[in-house]
Amino acid sequence: MSCSEYLELISLYFDNEIDIDDEQRLFDHIEKCPKCKKEFEDMKNILGMLKDTPMIDIPYFFLIKFR
């Protein structure tokens, strides 16, 4: 597999859509590949920050305007 294919597996992993065999392949690969490990860690950090970001209420006029 190429790194671009592993990047797809990273997305599947964080979307909880990866099967166990691909998950094992992904973790085996990121132990050896610094580029993919960095992508994995960056995605993990970004999603962690987003999880901690408070939700805001969208103004009603905004919802109407962009329907």
HTML snippet that shows the backbone in 3Dmol.js (N, CA, C, O; Angstrom):
<script src="https://3Dmol.org/build/3Dmol-min.js"></script>
<div id="view" style="width:600px;height:400px;position:relative"></div>
<script>
const pdb = `
ATOM      1  N   MET A   1       0.842  -1.190   0.000  1.00  0.00           N
ATOM      2  CA  MET A   1       0.000   0.000   0.000  1.00  0.00           C
ATOM      3  C   MET A   1       0.879   1.243   0.000  1.00  0.00           C
ATOM      4  O   MET A   1       1.984   1.246   0.541  1.00  0.00           O
ATOM      5  N   SER A   2       0.368   2.282  -0.611  1.00  0.00           N
ATOM      6  CA  SER A   2       1.090   3.555  -0.639  1.00  0.00           C
ATOM      7  C   SER A   2       0.641   4.433   0.531  1.00  0.00           C
ATOM      8  O   SER A   2      -0.379   4.175   1.169  1.00  0.00           O
ATOM      9  N   CYS A   3       1.422   5.466   0.790  1.00  0.00           N
ATOM     10  CA  CYS A   3       1.062   6.384   1.880  1.00  0.00           C
ATOM     11  C   CYS A   3      -0.297   7.034   1.624  1.00  0.00           C
ATOM     12  O   CYS A   3      -1.043   7.276   2.572  1.00  0.00           O
ATOM     13  N   SER A   4      -0.631   7.320   0.380  1.00  0.00           N
ATOM     14  CA  SER A   4      -1.940   7.933   0.112  1.00  0.00           C
ATOM     15  C   SER A   4      -3.074   6.986   0.508  1.00  0.00           C
ATOM     16  O   SER A   4      -4.133   7.434   0.947  1.00  0.00           O
ATOM     17  N   GLU A   5      -2.855   5.691   0.356  1.00  0.00           N
ATOM     18  CA  GLU A   5      -3.871   4.726   0.780  1.00  0.00           C
ATOM     19  C   GLU A   5      -3.951   4.663   2.308  1.00  0.00           C
ATOM     20  O   GLU A   5      -5.030   4.470   2.870  1.00  0.00           O
ATOM     21  N   TYR A   6      -2.823   4.823   2.966  1.00  0.00           N
ATOM     22  CA  TYR A   6      -2.843   4.854   4.427  1.00  0.00           C
ATOM     23  C   TYR A   6      -3.510   6.122   4.948  1.00  0.00           C
ATOM     24  O   TYR A   6      -4.133   6.103   6.009  1.00  0.00           O
ATOM     25  N   LEU A   7      -3.384   7.216   4.214  1.00  0.00           N
ATOM     26  CA  LEU A   7      -4.076   8.443   4.618  1.00  0.00           C
ATOM     27  C   LEU A   7      -5.586   8.232   4.583  1.00  0.00           C
ATOM     28  O   LEU A   7      -6.311   8.767   5.421  1.00  0.00           O
ATOM     29  N   GLU A   8      -6.051   7.462   3.623  1.00  0.00           N
ATOM     30  CA  GLU A   8      -7.477   7.126   3.573  1.00  0.00           C
ATOM     31  C   GLU A   8      -7.863   6.275   4.784  1.00  0.00           C
ATOM     32  O   GLU A   8      -8.936   6.458   5.360  1.00  0.00           O
ATOM     33  N   LEU A   9      -6.995   5.357   5.162  1.00  0.00           N
ATOM     34  CA  LEU A   9      -7.275   4.537   6.344  1.00  0.00           C
ATOM     35  C   LEU A   9      -7.309   5.387   7.612  1.00  0.00           C
ATOM     36  O   LEU A   9      -8.073   5.104   8.535  1.00  0.00           O
ATOM     37  N   ILE A  10      -6.481   6.424   7.653  1.00  0.00           N
ATOM     38  CA  ILE A  10      -6.511   7.330   8.809  1.00  0.00           C
ATOM     39  C   ILE A  10      -7.884   7.981   8.919  1.00  0.00           C
ATOM     40  O   ILE A  10      -8.448   8.074  10.010  1.00  0.00           O
ATOM     41  N   SER A  11      -8.413   8.424   7.803  1.00  0.00           N
ATOM     42  CA  SER A  11      -9.762   9.022   7.810  1.00  0.00           C
ATOM     43  C   SER A  11     -10.799   8.011   8.261  1.00  0.00           C
ATOM     44  O   SER A  11     -11.666   8.323   9.077  1.00  0.00           O
ATOM     45  N   LEU A  12     -10.710   6.799   7.731  1.00  0.00           N
ATOM     46  CA  LEU A  12     -11.663   5.758   8.125  1.00  0.00           C
ATOM     47  C   LEU A  12     -11.548   5.454   9.619  1.00  0.00           C
ATOM     48  O   LEU A  12     -12.556   5.225  10.287  1.00  0.00           O
ATOM     49  N   TYR A  13     -10.337   5.451  10.135  1.00  0.00           N
ATOM     50  CA  TYR A  13     -10.121   5.186  11.555  1.00  0.00           C
ATOM     51  C   TYR A  13     -10.849   6.222  12.411  1.00  0.00           C
ATOM     52  O   TYR A  13     -11.568   5.861  13.343  1.00  0.00           O
ATOM     53  N   PHE A  14     -10.667   7.494  12.101  1.00  0.00           N
ATOM     54  CA  PHE A  14     -11.277   8.535  12.926  1.00  0.00           C
ATOM     55  C   PHE A  14     -12.776   8.665  12.699  1.00  0.00           C
ATOM     56  O   PHE A  14     -13.483   9.262  13.512  1.00  0.00           O
ATOM     57  N   ASP A  15     -13.264   8.105  11.588  1.00  0.00           N
ATOM     58  CA  ASP A  15     -14.711   8.056  11.344  1.00  0.00           C
ATOM     59  C   ASP A  15     -15.330   6.775  11.898  1.00  0.00           C
ATOM     60  O   ASP A  15     -16.523   6.531  11.721  1.00  0.00           O
ATOM     61  N   ASN A  16     -14.513   5.955  12.572  1.00  0.00           N
ATOM     62  CA  ASN A  16     -14.955   4.660  13.112  1.00  0.00           C
ATOM     63  C   ASN A  16     -15.537   3.757  12.034  1.00  0.00           C
ATOM     64  O   ASN A  16     -16.514   3.046  12.270  1.00  0.00           O
ATOM     65  N   GLU A  17     -14.931   3.787  10.849  1.00  0.00           N
ATOM     66  CA  GLU A  17     -15.402   2.975   9.729  1.00  0.00           C
ATOM     67  C   GLU A  17     -14.323   2.022   9.216  1.00  0.00           C
ATOM     68  O   GLU A  17     -14.422   1.534   8.089  1.00  0.00           O
ATOM     69  N   ILE A  18     -13.319   1.755  10.006  1.00  0.00           N
ATOM     70  CA  ILE A  18     -12.211   0.907   9.587  1.00  0.00           C
ATOM     71  C   ILE A  18     -12.419  -0.502  10.147  1.00  0.00           C
ATOM     72  O   ILE A  18     -12.865  -0.667  11.282  1.00  0.00           O
ATOM     73  N   ASP A  19     -12.094  -1.509   9.343  1.00  0.00           N
ATOM     74  CA  ASP A  19     -12.202  -2.865   9.879  1.00  0.00           C
ATOM     75  C   ASP A  19     -10.917  -3.212  10.632  1.00  0.00           C
ATOM     76  O   ASP A  19      -9.902  -2.527  10.504  1.00  0.00           O
ATOM     77  N   ILE A  20     -10.979  -4.265  11.402  1.00  0.00           N
ATOM     78  CA  ILE A  20      -9.885  -4.595  12.313  1.00  0.00           C
ATOM     79  C   ILE A  20      -8.583  -4.913  11.570  1.00  0.00           C
ATOM     80  O   ILE A  20      -7.502  -4.575  12.052  1.00  0.00           O
ATOM     81  N   ASP A  21      -8.674  -5.551  10.418  1.00  0.00           N
ATOM     82  CA  ASP A  21      -7.463  -5.879   9.656  1.00  0.00           C
ATOM     83  C   ASP A  21      -6.787  -4.617   9.128  1.00  0.00           C
ATOM     84  O   ASP A  21      -5.568  -4.474   9.217  1.00  0.00           O
ATOM     85  N   ASP A  22      -7.588  -3.702   8.579  1.00  0.00           N
ATOM     86  CA  ASP A  22      -7.019  -2.442   8.087  1.00  0.00           C
ATOM     87  C   ASP A  22      -6.477  -1.595   9.230  1.00  0.00           C
ATOM     88  O   ASP A  22      -5.471  -0.904   9.074  1.00  0.00           O
ATOM     89  N   GLU A  23      -7.139  -1.649  10.369  1.00  0.00           N
ATOM     90  CA  GLU A  23      -6.648  -0.901  11.530  1.00  0.00           C
ATOM     91  C   GLU A  23      -5.261  -1.420  11.946  1.00  0.00           C
ATOM     92  O   GLU A  23      -4.364  -0.632  12.247  1.00  0.00           O
ATOM     93  N   GLN A  24      -5.098  -2.720  11.960  1.00  0.00           N
ATOM     94  CA  GLN A  24      -3.801  -3.283  12.316  1.00  0.00           C
ATOM     95  C   GLN A  24      -2.742  -2.894  11.289  1.00  0.00           C
ATOM     96  O   GLN A  24      -1.617  -2.556  11.657  1.00  0.00           O
ATOM     97  N   ARG A  25      -3.098  -2.941   9.983  1.00  0.00           N
ATOM     98  CA  ARG A  25      -2.169  -2.521   8.933  1.00  0.00           C
ATOM     99  C   ARG A  25      -1.771  -1.061   9.110  1.00  0.00           C
ATOM    100  O   ARG A  25      -0.607  -0.695   8.946  1.00  0.00           O
ATOM    101  N   LEU A  26      -2.755  -0.237   9.445  1.00  0.00           N
ATOM    102  CA  LEU A  26      -2.491   1.190   9.640  1.00  0.00           C
ATOM    103  C   LEU A  26      -1.495   1.395  10.783  1.00  0.00           C
ATOM    104  O   LEU A  26      -0.514   2.123  10.628  1.00  0.00           O
ATOM    105  N   PHE A  27      -1.741   0.762  11.919  1.00  0.00           N
ATOM    106  CA  PHE A  27      -0.850   0.957  13.062  1.00  0.00           C
ATOM    107  C   PHE A  27       0.534   0.366  12.824  1.00  0.00           C
ATOM    108  O   PHE A  27       1.532   0.907  13.301  1.00  0.00           O
ATOM    109  N   ASP A  28       0.599  -0.732  12.094  1.00  0.00           N
ATOM    110  CA  ASP A  28       1.913  -1.277  11.727  1.00  0.00           C
ATOM    111  C   ASP A  28       2.672  -0.288  10.853  1.00  0.00           C
ATOM    112  O   ASP A  28       3.877  -0.096  11.019  1.00  0.00           O
ATOM    113  N   HIS A  29       1.956   0.338   9.921  1.00  0.00           N
ATOM    114  CA  HIS A  29       2.591   1.277   8.997  1.00  0.00           C
ATOM    115  C   HIS A  29       3.050   2.550   9.711  1.00  0.00           C
ATOM    116  O   HIS A  29       4.170   3.014   9.493  1.00  0.00           O
ATOM    117  N   ILE A  30       2.196   3.113  10.556  1.00  0.00           N
ATOM    118  CA  ILE A  30       2.584   4.394  11.170  1.00  0.00           C
ATOM    119  C   ILE A  30       3.722   4.220  12.184  1.00  0.00           C
ATOM    120  O   ILE A  30       4.365   5.201  12.558  1.00  0.00           O
ATOM    121  N   GLU A  31       3.975   2.998  12.626  1.00  0.00           N
ATOM    122  CA  GLU A  31       5.156   2.769  13.466  1.00  0.00           C
ATOM    123  C   GLU A  31       6.441   2.943  12.659  1.00  0.00           C
ATOM    124  O   GLU A  31       7.488   3.273  13.216  1.00  0.00           O
ATOM    125  N   LYS A  32       6.358   2.720  11.344  1.00  0.00           N
ATOM    126  CA  LYS A  32       7.543   2.756  10.484  1.00  0.00           C
ATOM    127  C   LYS A  32       7.632   4.006   9.620  1.00  0.00           C
ATOM    128  O   LYS A  32       8.709   4.334   9.124  1.00  0.00           O
ATOM    129  N   CYS A  33       6.525   4.706   9.433  1.00  0.00           N
ATOM    130  CA  CYS A  33       6.488   5.826   8.489  1.00  0.00           C
ATOM    131  C   CYS A  33       6.254   7.142   9.229  1.00  0.00           C
ATOM    132  O   CYS A  33       5.145   7.390   9.703  1.00  0.00           O
ATOM    133  N   PRO A  34       7.279   7.987   9.336  1.00  0.00           N
ATOM    134  CA  PRO A  34       7.118   9.244  10.070  1.00  0.00           C
ATOM    135  C   PRO A  34       6.095  10.187   9.435  1.00  0.00           C
ATOM    136  O   PRO A  34       5.402  10.919  10.142  1.00  0.00           O
ATOM    137  N   LYS A  35       5.998  10.172   8.112  1.00  0.00           N
ATOM    138  CA  LYS A  35       5.038  11.059   7.431  1.00  0.00           C
ATOM    139  C   LYS A  35       3.602  10.687   7.818  1.00  0.00           C
ATOM    140  O   LYS A  35       2.811  11.558   8.182  1.00  0.00           O
ATOM    141  N   CYS A  36       3.272   9.418   7.740  1.00  0.00           N
ATOM    142  CA  CYS A  36       1.912   8.985   8.076  1.00  0.00           C
ATOM    143  C   CYS A  36       1.643   9.109   9.576  1.00  0.00           C
ATOM    144  O   CYS A  36       0.526   9.419   9.988  1.00  0.00           O
ATOM    145  N   LYS A  37       2.673   8.864  10.387  1.00  0.00           N
ATOM    146  CA  LYS A  37       2.504   9.034  11.833  1.00  0.00           C
ATOM    147  C   LYS A  37       2.171  10.483  12.158  1.00  0.00           C
ATOM    148  O   LYS A  37       1.322  10.752  13.008  1.00  0.00           O
ATOM    149  N   LYS A  38       2.840  11.421  11.481  1.00  0.00           N
ATOM    150  CA  LYS A  38       2.558  12.836  11.703  1.00  0.00           C
ATOM    151  C   LYS A  38       1.131  13.179  11.274  1.00  0.00           C
ATOM    152  O   LYS A  38       0.430  13.911  11.973  1.00  0.00           O
ATOM    153  N   GLU A  39       0.706  12.655  10.133  1.00  0.00           N
ATOM    154  CA  GLU A  39      -0.666  12.894   9.671  1.00  0.00           C
ATOM    155  C   GLU A  39      -1.677  12.354  10.681  1.00  0.00           C
ATOM    156  O   GLU A  39      -2.681  13.003  10.975  1.00  0.00           O
ATOM    157  N   PHE A  40      -1.404  11.166  11.206  1.00  0.00           N
ATOM    158  CA  PHE A  40      -2.282  10.554  12.201  1.00  0.00           C
ATOM    159  C   PHE A  40      -2.356  11.424  13.460  1.00  0.00           C
ATOM    160  O   PHE A  40      -3.441  11.716  13.962  1.00  0.00           O
ATOM    161  N   GLU A  41      -1.198  11.828  13.956  1.00  0.00           N
ATOM    162  CA  GLU A  41      -1.153  12.648  15.170  1.00  0.00           C
ATOM    163  C   GLU A  41      -1.792  14.015  14.950  1.00  0.00           C
ATOM    164  O   GLU A  41      -2.486  14.524  15.831  1.00  0.00           O
ATOM    165  N   ASP A  42      -1.563  14.614  13.777  1.00  0.00           N
ATOM    166  CA  ASP A  42      -2.189  15.906  13.466  1.00  0.00           C
ATOM    167  C   ASP A  42      -3.710  15.780  13.459  1.00  0.00           C
ATOM    168  O   ASP A  42      -4.408  16.622  14.024  1.00  0.00           O
ATOM    169  N   MET A  43      -4.220  14.732  12.822  1.00  0.00           N
ATOM    170  CA  MET A  43      -5.672  14.525  12.772  1.00  0.00           C
ATOM    171  C   MET A  43      -6.227  14.298  14.166  1.00  0.00           C
ATOM    172  O   MET A  43      -7.281  14.829  14.515  1.00  0.00           O
ATOM    173  N   LYS A  44      -5.525  13.515  14.957  1.00  0.00           N
ATOM    174  CA  LYS A  44      -5.947  13.249  16.333  1.00  0.00           C
ATOM    175  C   LYS A  44      -6.021  14.548  17.132  1.00  0.00           C
ATOM    176  O   LYS A  44      -6.980  14.773  17.870  1.00  0.00           O
ATOM    177  N   ASN A  45      -5.007  15.401  16.986  1.00  0.00           N
ATOM    178  CA  ASN A  45      -4.986  16.675  17.712  1.00  0.00           C
ATOM    179  C   ASN A  45      -6.087  17.617  17.240  1.00  0.00           C
ATOM    180  O   ASN A  45      -6.741  18.263  18.059  1.00  0.00           O
ATOM    181  N   ILE A  46      -6.296  17.699  15.945  1.00  0.00           N
ATOM    182  CA  ILE A  46      -7.347  18.576  15.401  1.00  0.00           C
ATOM    183  C   ILE A  46      -8.710  18.127  15.899  1.00  0.00           C
ATOM    184  O   ILE A  46      -9.506  18.946  16.359  1.00  0.00           O
ATOM    185  N   LEU A  47      -8.981  16.838  15.808  1.00  0.00           N
ATOM    186  CA  LEU A  47     -10.281  16.341  16.261  1.00  0.00           C
ATOM    187  C   LEU A  47     -10.453  16.533  17.759  1.00  0.00           C
ATOM    188  O   LEU A  47     -11.564  16.781  18.226  1.00  0.00           O
ATOM    189  N   GLY A  48      -9.374  16.422  18.516  1.00  0.00           N
ATOM    190  CA  GLY A  48      -9.445  16.669  19.951  1.00  0.00           C
ATOM    191  C   GLY A  48      -9.799  18.113  20.254  1.00  0.00           C
ATOM    192  O   GLY A  48     -10.596  18.390  21.151  1.00  0.00           O
ATOM    193  N   MET A  49      -9.202  19.039  19.498  1.00  0.00           N
ATOM    194  CA  MET A  49      -9.523  20.456  19.700  1.00  0.00           C
ATOM    195  C   MET A  49     -10.970  20.751  19.317  1.00  0.00           C
ATOM    196  O   MET A  49     -11.655  21.509  20.003  1.00  0.00           O
ATOM    197  N   LEU A  50     -11.432  20.155  18.225  1.00  0.00           N
ATOM    198  CA  LEU A  50     -12.810  20.385  17.799  1.00  0.00           C
ATOM    199  C   LEU A  50     -13.806  19.834  18.810  1.00  0.00           C
ATOM    200  O   LEU A  50     -14.859  20.426  19.043  1.00  0.00           O
ATOM    201  N   LYS A  51     -13.465  18.695  19.409  1.00  0.00           N
ATOM    202  CA  LYS A  51     -14.343  18.088  20.404  1.00  0.00           C
ATOM    203  C   LYS A  51     -14.519  19.009  21.610  1.00  0.00           C
ATOM    204  O   LYS A  51     -15.585  19.050  22.224  1.00  0.00           O
ATOM    205  N   ASP A  52     -13.465  19.739  21.936  1.00  0.00           N
ATOM    206  CA  ASP A  52     -13.507  20.628  23.093  1.00  0.00           C
ATOM    207  C   ASP A  52     -14.068  22.013  22.778  1.00  0.00           C
ATOM    208  O   ASP A  52     -14.224  22.840  23.676  1.00  0.00           O
ATOM    209  N   THR A  53     -14.370  22.265  21.510  1.00  0.00           N
ATOM    210  CA  THR A  53     -14.906  23.566  21.106  1.00  0.00           C
ATOM    211  C   THR A  53     -16.399  23.608  21.414  1.00  0.00           C
ATOM    212  O   THR A  53     -17.141  22.715  21.005  1.00  0.00           O
ATOM    213  N   PRO A  54     -16.841  24.632  22.125  1.00  0.00           N
ATOM    214  CA  PRO A  54     -18.270  24.691  22.454  1.00  0.00           C
ATOM    215  C   PRO A  54     -19.130  24.964  21.218  1.00  0.00           C
ATOM    216  O   PRO A  54     -18.717  25.676  20.303  1.00  0.00           O
ATOM    217  N   MET A  55     -20.306  24.397  21.210  1.00  0.00           N
ATOM    218  CA  MET A  55     -21.263  24.642  20.134  1.00  0.00           C
ATOM    219  C   MET A  55     -21.898  26.010  20.361  1.00  0.00           C
ATOM    220  O   MET A  55     -22.064  26.448  21.500  1.00  0.00           O
ATOM    221  N   ILE A  56     -22.246  26.669  19.279  1.00  0.00           N
ATOM    222  CA  ILE A  56     -22.939  27.948  19.382  1.00  0.00           C
ATOM    223  C   ILE A  56     -24.287  27.833  18.683  1.00  0.00           C
ATOM    224  O   ILE A  56     -24.462  27.024  17.772  1.00  0.00           O
ATOM    225  N   ASP A  57     -25.214  28.635  19.110  1.00  0.00           N
ATOM    226  CA  ASP A  57     -26.511  28.679  18.453  1.00  0.00           C
ATOM    227  C   ASP A  57     -26.401  29.536  17.208  1.00  0.00           C
ATOM    228  O   ASP A  57     -25.811  30.617  17.231  1.00  0.00           O
ATOM    229  N   ILE A  58     -26.969  29.046  16.132  1.00  0.00           N
ATOM    230  CA  ILE A  58     -26.966  29.799  14.875  1.00  0.00           C
ATOM    231  C   ILE A  58     -28.203  30.687  14.860  1.00  0.00           C
ATOM    232  O   ILE A  58     -29.309  30.222  15.136  1.00  0.00           O
ATOM    233  N   PRO A  59     -28.016  31.972  14.535  1.00  0.00           N
ATOM    234  CA  PRO A  59     -29.179  32.868  14.473  1.00  0.00           C
ATOM    235  C   PRO A  59     -30.196  32.396  13.430  1.00  0.00           C
ATOM    236  O   PRO A  59     -29.829  31.870  12.379  1.00  0.00           O
ATOM    237  N   TYR A  60     -31.465  32.592  13.738  1.00  0.00           N
ATOM    238  CA  TYR A  60     -32.540  32.144  12.865  1.00  0.00           C
ATOM    239  C   TYR A  60     -32.401  32.710  11.455  1.00  0.00           C
ATOM    240  O   TYR A  60     -32.600  31.986  10.479  1.00  0.00           O
ATOM    241  N   PHE A  61     -32.056  34.013  11.330  1.00  0.00           N
ATOM    242  CA  PHE A  61     -31.949  34.627  10.002  1.00  0.00           C
ATOM    243  C   PHE A  61     -30.866  33.951   9.162  1.00  0.00           C
ATOM    244  O   PHE A  61     -30.972  33.906   7.936  1.00  0.00           O
ATOM    245  N   PHE A  62     -29.852  33.437   9.794  1.00  0.00           N
ATOM    246  CA  PHE A  62     -28.792  32.727   9.079  1.00  0.00           C
ATOM    247  C   PHE A  62     -29.328  31.443   8.471  1.00  0.00           C
ATOM    248  O   PHE A  62     -29.016  31.105   7.330  1.00  0.00           O
ATOM    249  N   LEU A  63     -30.133  30.734   9.239  1.00  0.00           N
ATOM    250  CA  LEU A  63     -30.719  29.486   8.754  1.00  0.00           C
ATOM    251  C   LEU A  63     -31.639  29.739   7.570  1.00  0.00           C
ATOM    252  O   LEU A  63     -31.632  28.972   6.607  1.00  0.00           O
ATOM    253  N   ILE A  64     -32.423  30.793   7.628  1.00  0.00           N
ATOM    254  CA  ILE A  64     -33.361  31.123   6.556  1.00  0.00           C
ATOM    255  C   ILE A  64     -32.598  31.526   5.290  1.00  0.00           C
ATOM    256  O   ILE A  64     -32.941  31.094   4.190  1.00  0.00           O
ATOM    257  N   LYS A  65     -31.578  32.343   5.452  1.00  0.00           N
ATOM    258  CA  LYS A  65     -30.841  32.868   4.311  1.00  0.00           C
ATOM    259  C   LYS A  65     -30.111  31.772   3.540  1.00  0.00           C
ATOM    260  O   LYS A  65     -29.979  31.871   2.320  1.00  0.00           O
ATOM    261  N   PHE A  66     -29.648  30.757   4.201  1.00  0.00           N
ATOM    262  CA  PHE A  66     -28.817  29.759   3.540  1.00  0.00           C
ATOM    263  C   PHE A  66     -29.509  28.400   3.369  1.00  0.00           C
ATOM    264  O   PHE A  66     -28.842  27.367   3.303  1.00  0.00           O
ATOM    265  N   ARG A  67     -30.791  28.402   3.300  1.00  0.00           N
ATOM    266  CA  ARG A  67     -31.519  27.147   3.039  1.00  0.00           C
ATOM    267  C   ARG A  67     -31.374  26.716   1.639  1.00  0.00           C
ATOM    268  O   ARG A  67     -31.922  25.684   1.251  1.00  0.00           O
TER     269      ARG A  67
END
`;
const viewer = $3Dmol.createViewer("view");
viewer.addModel(pdb, "pdb");
viewer.setStyle({}, {cartoon: {color: "spectrum"}});
viewer.zoomTo();
viewer.render();
</script>
